[in-house]
C-alpha cells in the first residue's frame, strides 16, 4: 500500500468518525433514515472535503515546498486537539447542560450548528422516528465544519479529486451505516461517544505529515 493511499485512508477514517458517532446516536433511538437523508449525509461532507483539498492544492503553488508540511501539521494538530476537547465538552454537557445550552443567543444560526455538532441526534426535532432530508442537511453541515479545515491540510497530488470524492462518500456512508447498525444492536446495552477517537486519528495524521 502506497504512502499516499495509506494517508488517505487514515485521513478519511478520522474525518468520517463523526458520521459513525451520528449513526450510532440515531441507531440507539431506532430512528428511520430516509434514502435522500442518507445521500446528503454521505455526499455533503465529502464535497466539502474535496473542494477544500483542491483549493489548498492550488494555494500551495504559491508557498515554498517546506512550508506546506508544517502548515498541515499545525492545522491537523489543532483540529485533533479540538476534537479531544470536544469529547470532554460532550461529557461535561451531559452532566451539566447549562455549560453549553445557554450560549449563542446573539448568533442563533451558529448556535444551532454548534449544538448539533456537539449532539448530532438533536438535529432530529420534527419527527422523533424519522430523520428527514431537511434535518439531514443541517446535520451534514454540522459534520462538515472541521472537514473543511482538515481537507485544506490534506493535500497530495497523488490523489485525484474524483478519487478523493468517491472514497470520502464511501467512507461516510459505510461508517454512518455501521454506527447506525451498531446503535440499534446495542441500544439497550450501552451508549458511547467516539469523537475522541476521531481526534486521536487526526493527531496521528498530523505527525505523519512531518515524516
N, C-alpha and C positions, 0 to 999 in steps of 0.2 A: 504494500500500500504506500503510495507516494506521500511525501510530507504535506503537500498542498491538500490532497484529498483527506488525509487524517485530520488536518487542522480544520477543514470544512465540516467534517463530521462532529468534531468537538465543539466547534462554534455553534452549529445548528442545534446540537443537543442542549447547549447552555441557553440559547435564546428561545427554545421550544418548551423548556420545562415549565414555564408559566402556563402553557396550554395543558400540560399534564395535570398541574395543580387545579386549573379551572375545570377540566373534565372530571377530575376526582370530586370536586365540590358539587357539581351538578349530579354526578352519579350517586353520591350519598343521599341526595334528596329525590332520586328517581325521576328527574325532570326529563321530559321528552324533547329531543333535539330535532328541529325541522331540518330538511335537506339544505335549504338555502342558508340557514344559520350555520350549518357545518361548513359550507363552501366559504362563507365570509370569515369564519374563524380560522380557516386554513390559508386563505388567499391574501387577506388584508395585511397581516403581519409580514407575510413573505414578500409582498410587493414593496413594503416599506424597507425591508432589509436589503432587497436587490437594488432599489433606487438609491439608497444611502451608500451602499458599497460601490456602485457605478459612479456616483458623483464624487466620492472620495478618490477613486482611481484617477479621475480627470484632474482633480485638485492636486493630487500628488505629483503630477508632472511639473509643478511649479516649485517643488521643495527639493532640497538635497536628499539623496538616497538614504543617508544615515539618520535623517530626522524622522522618517516615517515609522520605523520600528519603535522608536522611543515614544512617539505620539500614540501609537497603537497600544503600547504597554500602559501608558498613563490613563488613557480612556477606558480600556478594559479593566484595569485595576480599580479605578474609581467606581465603575458600574458594578463590578463584582462585590466590592466592599459595600456599596449602597444596597445591593440585594440581600447581603447578610444582615445589614442594619434593618432592612425592610422586614425580614423574617422575625427579627426581635420585636419590631413595632407591632406586627400582627399578633405576636404572643402577648404583648402588653395590652393591646387593644381589646383582646378577649377578656382580660381580667379587669381593665379599666377603660371602658368605651369612651369616656369623656376625654381621653387623651387625643383621640382622632376625630370624634363626632362633631366637635364644636368649631372646627376650622373651616376657613374658606368662604365665609359669608359674603365677602365683597366681590369675589370672583366665583360665582356659583357654578359655572360650567366646569372650571378647573376642579372645583370641589367634587363634582360628580365623578370626573375621570379619576381623581386621586382616591376617592372612596372605593370605586370599582376596582382599581388597581390593587388596593390593599385587600379587598374582599370581593373576588370575582363573582361569587354567587349573588351579590346584591344587584347585579345588572338585571336579573330576572324579577321585575317588580309587577308587571301586568298580570301574568298568569303563573302561579307557582308550579304548575305542572308542565308548561311548555316554554321553551326558550325561542322566542320569535326572532325573525330576521332583524327587526329594529333593535331589539335588545342585544343580539349577537354583534351587530355593527358597533354598538357602544363598547361592548366587551372586547372586540377585536382591536379597536383603537387603543383601549387601555393596555392590552397586551403588546401593542406596537411601540409604546413610549420609549423603552430602553433599547428596542430593536434598532431604532434609527441611529443612535449613538454607537451601538455595538457594530452595526453594519458599516458605519464610516471607519471604524477601527479595523474591520476585517477587509483588507484589500489585497488581492492577488491576481496577477494577470493569467495565472494558470487555470483559473476557474471562469468559464464563460458565464455571462449574466443569465442566460436561459437555463444553464445547468444549476446555478445557484437558486433561481426562482423555483424551478420544478422540484429540486431537492428540499428546499425550505417548505414548500406546500406539503410534500410528502411527510416531512418530519412533524409539522404542526398537526396534520390530520392524524397521523399514527399515534402521536403522544396524547392528543386530546381523546381519541377513542380508547386508548389504553387506560388513561386516567379515569374516563367515564365508566368503563367496564369494571375496573378495579374498585371504584367508588360504590357501584351498585352491589358488587360482590361482598364488600366489607362494610356496607352501610350500617350494619347492626353490631359491628365489632369494634372499629376504631376510626379516628379522624386524624389525619396527619397533614403537615404543611411542608412541601418540598422546595419552597423558594430558596432555602439556604443552600440546597444542592446546586441550584442554578448559579448562585453567586460563586460557589466553590469552583464550578466548571469555568466560569469567566476568569477567575483569578489564575487558574491553571493555564488557560489560553493566553493570558497576559504575559506570564513568564515564558511561555513558548515563543512569543514574538521576539524575545531578547536572545534566543538561542542561535 
